[in-house]
Amino acid sequence: MHKLTIHPSGLLKEENPLFNTAVLMAATLVVYLVSSLLQEPGHLALFWPQNALMVGVVLRFPFLNRPRYYFSCLFSVLLCNIAIGHNNIGALLIILSNVAFICILTNAILYERKLPTDPLKINVLRLYSYCLITALISSLLGSYGYNLVSGKPYETIYPVWFSEQFSTSVLILPFVLTWTGSLLPKSFNFRQTMPAVVLALSLTASSQSGGIGSLAVTLPALIWCAISYSLPVTCLLTQLTGITEVLMVDAHWMYSSFEGHVTQIVSARMGIASIAISPVIVAVSVQAINTLVKQLSARANYDFLTRVHSRFGLYEKLRIQNEKAGNTALNVLLLDIDHFKTINDTHGHDCGDSVLTEFARRVKEVVGEEGIVARMGGEEFAVVMPNACGDNGYRLAEEIRAEIEQMEVQWGSDTLSLTVSIGLSHGQAARRQLVDAFDKLLSEADRYLYQSKRAGRNRTCSAASIMEKYLEPSAI
């Protein structure tokens, strides 16, 4: 099962404990007041996001997981309760229950990290289990506190309290833990909105049809969102959908008298939490698959040793450009390191690998943005220059040859010098014929490379029309 990665935030610094305490206390007060606004007087909280939000804050800043910071949260809420007149033992037990929820769930999730320096990763189903267990434990104390305050039966309060804590944490935490500050895609088109539109229509249908089973109407649309959007966007849409459904359930049953509808309320909330975790699992899996595809693509497209394009990667890049390009001029340079076999035989293959790596680095530096560098195999490399005349190709070939001629590679006590032979071909590629034109020019460049080798190496050979204008005496 793929895991959800929690990246720590850098907004707070561990070396500023006083500032951290002040920020944490202020955040606790704001979240507490917002949560209180969602609670109808005389009723259990329909939706109490404070605990899950504070868990998310501590997980994003793991150094806050210390007793002094938990006491600062407790102190903030105590002051707020005293200010509004909630200064009885029941209110204190409710506050302790909330702090216990934050502490237990935070430490359960942090236990997943093997080393303090490692990024925190957690299986989504395990996160679901931790939320469930934490809600079961902390609700024991909170329900008793509410029992003292309201006088309502404990056995009625507990399941409702537990289901609220559990469902709220499952809805809120995935987004809080994955959000990195950006939700908008780099490019946008109307078709990208379709999953969200279908989700909105499904949610509307769910609200109109009624019944616990109608809550699952949104699941197909949420799965579509998980496949189409990024993980944070999926978590946000799932959160908003789940919160809307929770409030619909509570509005339907709670105000009439929750004592007669405990089973329906708990069942609905548990169902919403279970539905909400499904698209998150899909989104995490899709993200992992996309990452794996990119890694495999990078391994296929780039030569592991020299970090330039592989032969396959060069063809893939040309294929992509082929979809966009019209008629274009094309230069193909084929490079072969002179006497490379002697280097391998004399100094070993490790030395040969070092020479290839340094050679590729120098060629990339000379080519820059003018072309694409690829390793075709062994000590043979290619440089492809789209949209350039043959004169520019010959100039670049000579710049590469001159750079390699001055190149020295230190191997132990030996200093190795290199030269390179180059074959250059030039032609025109018709629209959507870039790959075919490259194949023909590569074959032609190979013939010119053979001429360079036969003529004594360390030179560039090309068509006479190009060489006559740019041929230097040093290359004769």
SULNOR-V431846 format. One record per residue. N is the residue number from 1. RES is the residue in three letters. PHI is phi as a letter, one per 20 degrees, with the letter a starting at -180 (none if undefined). PSI is psi as a letter, one per 40 degrees, with the letter a starting at -180 (none if undefined). Layout:
<<N RES PHI PSI> <N RES PHI PSI>>
This chain:
<<1 MET none h> <2 HIS f i> <3 LYS d i> <4 LEU e h> <5 THR e h> <6 ILE d h> <7 HIS e h> <8 PRO f i> <9 SER e i> <10 GLY d e> <11 LEU f d> <12 LEU d i> <13 LYS d h> <14 GLU f d> <15 GLU e e> <16 ASN d g> <17 PRO f d> <18 LEU f d> <19 PHE f d> <20 ASN g d> <21 THR f d> <22 ALA f d> <23 VAL f d> <24 LEU f d> <25 MET f d> <26 ALA f d> <27 ALA f d> <28 THR f d> <29 LEU f d> <30 VAL f d> <31 VAL f d> <32 TYR f d> <33 LEU f d> <34 VAL f d> <35 SER f d> <36 SER f d> <37 LEU f d> <38 LEU e e> <39 GLN d h> <40 GLU f h> <41 PRO g h> <42 GLY n e> <43 HIS c i> <44 LEU f i> <45 ALA f h> <46 LEU f d> <47 PHE b h> <48 TRP d g> <49 PRO f e> <50 GLN g d> <51 ASN f d> <52 ALA f d> <53 LEU f d> <54 MET f d> <55 VAL f d> <56 GLY f d> <57 VAL f d> <58 VAL f d> <59 LEU f d> <60 ARG f d> <61 PHE c g> <62 PRO g d> <63 PHE f e> <64 LEU f e> <65 ASN f g> <66 ARG c i> <67 PRO g d> <68 ARG f d> <69 TYR f d> <70 TYR f d> <71 PHE f d> <72 SER f d> <73 CYS f d> <74 LEU f d> <75 PHE f d> <76 SER f d> <77 VAL f d> <78 LEU g d> <79 LEU g d> <80 CYS f d> <81 ASN f d> <82 ILE f d> <83 ALA f d> <84 ILE e e> <85 GLY n e> <86 HIS e g> <87 ASN c f> <88 ASN e i> <89 ILE f d> <90 GLY f d> <91 ALA f d> <92 LEU f d> <93 LEU f d> <94 ILE f d> <95 ILE f d> <96 LEU f d> <97 SER f d> <98 ASN f d> <99 VAL f d> <100 ALA f d> <101 PHE g d> <102 ILE f d> <103 CYS f d> <104 ILE f d> <105 LEU f d> <106 THR f d> <107 ASN f d> <108 ALA f d> <109 ILE f d> <110 LEU f d> <111 TYR f e> <112 GLU f d> <113 ARG e h> <114 LYS f d> <115 LEU c i> <116 PRO g d> <117 THR e e> <118 ASP f i> <119 PRO f i> <120 LEU f h> <121 LYS c i> <122 ILE b h> <123 ASN f h> <124 VAL f d> <125 LEU f d> <126 ARG f d> <127 LEU g d> <128 TYR g d> <129 SER f d> <130 TYR f d> <131 CYS f d> <132 LEU f d> <133 ILE f d> <134 THR f d> <135 ALA f d> <136 LEU f d> <137 ILE f d> <138 SER f d> <139 SER f d> <140 LEU g d> <141 LEU f d> <142 GLY f d> <143 SER f d> <144 TYR f d> <145 GLY f d> <146 TYR f d> <147 ASN f d> <148 LEU f d> <149 VAL f d> <150 SER e d> <151 GLY m e> <152 LYS f i> <153 PRO f h> <154 TYR f d> <155 GLU f e> <156 THR e d> <157 ILE f d> <158 TYR g d> <159 PRO f d> <160 VAL f d> <161 TRP f d> <162 PHE f d> <163 SER f d> <164 GLU f d> <165 GLN f d> <166 PHE f d> <167 SER f d> <168 THR f d> <169 SER f d> <170 VAL f d> <171 LEU f d> <172 ILE e d> <173 LEU g d> <174 PRO g d> <175 PHE f d> <176 VAL g d> <177 LEU e d> <178 THR d e> <179 TRP f h> <180 THR d e> <181 GLY o e> <182 SER c h> <183 LEU c d> <184 LEU f i> <185 PRO f i> <186 LYS f d> <187 SER c i> <188 PHE c h> <189 ASN b i> <190 PHE f d> <191 ARG f d> <192 GLN f d> <193 THR e e> <194 MET g d> <195 PRO g d> <196 ALA f d> <197 VAL f d> <198 VAL f d> <199 LEU f d> <200 ALA f d> <201 LEU f d> <202 SER f d> <203 LEU f d> <204 THR f d> <205 ALA f d> <206 SER f d> <207 SER f d> <208 GLN e d> <209 SER f d> <210 GLY m i> <211 GLY n i> <212 ILE f d> <213 GLY f d> <214 SER f e> <215 LEU f d> <216 ALA e e> <217 VAL f d> <218 THR e e> <219 LEU f d> <220 PRO g d> <221 ALA f d> <222 LEU f d> <223 ILE f d> <224 TRP f d> <225 CYS f d> <226 ALA f d> <227 ILE f d> <228 SER e d> <229 TYR d i> <230 SER f i> <231 LEU g d> <232 PRO f d> <233 VAL f d> <234 THR f d> <235 CYS f d> <236 LEU f d> <237 LEU f d> <238 THR f d> <239 GLN f d> <240 LEU f d> <241 THR f d> <242 GLY f d> <243 ILE f d> <244 THR f d> <245 GLU f d> <246 VAL f d> <247 LEU f d> <248 MET f d> <249 VAL f d> <250 ASP f d> <251 ALA f d> <252 HIS f d> <253 TRP d d> <254 MET f d> <255 TYR f d> <256 SER f d> <257 SER p h> <258 PHE f e> <259 GLU g d> <260 GLY e e> <261 HIS c f> <262 VAL g d> <263 THR f d> <264 GLN f d> <265 ILE f d> <266 VAL f d> <267 SER f d> <268 ALA f d> <269 ARG f d> <270 MET f d> <271 GLY f d> <272 ILE f d> <273 ALA f d> <274 SER f d> <275 ILE f d> <276 ALA f d> <277 ILE f d> <278 SER f d> <279 PRO f d> <280 VAL f d> <281 ILE f d> <282 VAL f d> <283 ALA f d> <284 VAL f d> <285 SER f d> <286 VAL f d> <287 GLN f d> <288 ALA f d> <289 ILE f d> <290 ASN f d> <291 THR f d> <292 LEU f d> <293 VAL f d> <294 LYS f d> <295 GLN f d> <296 LEU f d> <297 SER f d> <298 ALA f d> <299 ARG f d> <300 ALA f d> <301 ASN e e> <302 TYR c i> <303 ASP f h> <304 PHE f d> <305 LEU f d> <306 THR e e> <307 ARG m f> <308 VAL d i> <309 HIS f i> <310 SER f i> <311 ARG g d> <312 PHE f d> <313 GLY f d> <314 LEU f d> <315 TYR f d> <316 GLU f d> <317 LYS f d> <318 LEU f d> <319 ARG f d> <320 ILE f d> <321 GLN f d> <322 ASN f d> <323 GLU f d> <324 LYS d d> <325 ALA f i> <326 GLY e a> <327 ASN f h> <328 THR b i> <329 ALA f i> <330 LEU b h> <331 ASN d h> <332 VAL c h> <333 LEU d h> <334 LEU d h> <335 LEU d h> <336 ASP c h> <337 ILE f h> <338 ASP f h> <339 HIS l f> <340 PHE f d> <341 LYS g d> <342 THR f d> <343 ILE f d> <344 ASN f d> <345 ASP f d> <346 THR e d> <347 HIS d e> <348 GLY n i> <349 HIS f d> <350 ASP f d> <351 CYS f d> <352 GLY g d> <353 ASP f d> <354 SER f d> <355 VAL f d> <356 LEU f d> <357 THR f d> <358 GLU f d> <359 PHE g d> <360 ALA f d> <361 ARG f d> <362 ARG f d> <363 VAL f d> <364 LYS f d> <365 GLU f d> <366 VAL f d> <367 VAL f d> <368 GLY l b> <369 GLU e e> <370 GLU f d> <371 GLY a a> <372 ILE d h> <373 VAL d h> <374 ALA b i> <375 ARG e h> <376 MET e e> <377 GLY q i> <378 GLY l b> <379 GLU d e> <380 GLU d h> <381 PHE c i> <382 ALA c i> <383 VAL c h> <384 VAL d h> <385 MET d g> <386 PRO f i> <387 ASN l f> <388 ALA b i> <389 CYS f i> <390 GLY f d> <391 ASP f d> <392 ASN f d> <393 GLY f d> <394 TYR f d> <395 ARG g d> <396 LEU f d> <397 ALA g d> <398 GLU f d> <399 GLU f d> <400 ILE f d> <401 ARG f d> <402 ALA f d> <403 GLU f d> <404 ILE f d> <405 GLU f d> <406 GLN e e> <407 MET f i> <408 GLU c h> <409 VAL d h> <410 GLN e h> <411 TRP c h> <412 GLY m b> <413 SER e e> <414 ASP e i> <415 THR d h> <416 LEU e h> <417 SER d i> <418 LEU c i> <419 THR c i> <420 VAL c i> <421 SER d i> <422 ILE c h> <423 GLY d h> <424 LEU c h> <425 SER c i> <426 HIS c i> <427 GLY a a> <428 GLN d h> <429 ALA d h> <430 ALA f i> <431 ARG g h> <432 ARG m f> <433 GLN c f> <434 LEU f d> <435 VAL f d> <436 ASP f d> <437 ALA f d> <438 PHE f d> <439 ASP g d> <440 LYS f d> <441 LEU f d> <442 LEU f d> <443 SER f d> <444 GLU f d> <445 ALA f d> <446 ASP f d> <447 ARG f d> <448 TYR f d> <449 LEU f d> <450 TYR f d> <451 GLN f d> <452 SER f d> <453 LYS f d> <454 ARG f d> <455 ALA e e> <456 GLY p e> <457 ARG m i> <458 ASN l f> <459 ARG b i> <460 THR d h> <461 CYS d i> <462 SER b a> <463 ALA f i> <464 ALA g d> <465 SER f d> <466 ILE e d> <467 MET f d> <468 GLU f d> <469 LYS e d> <470 TYR d e> <471 LEU f h> <472 GLU e i> <473 PRO g d> <474 SER f e> <475 ALA e e> <476 ILE e none>>
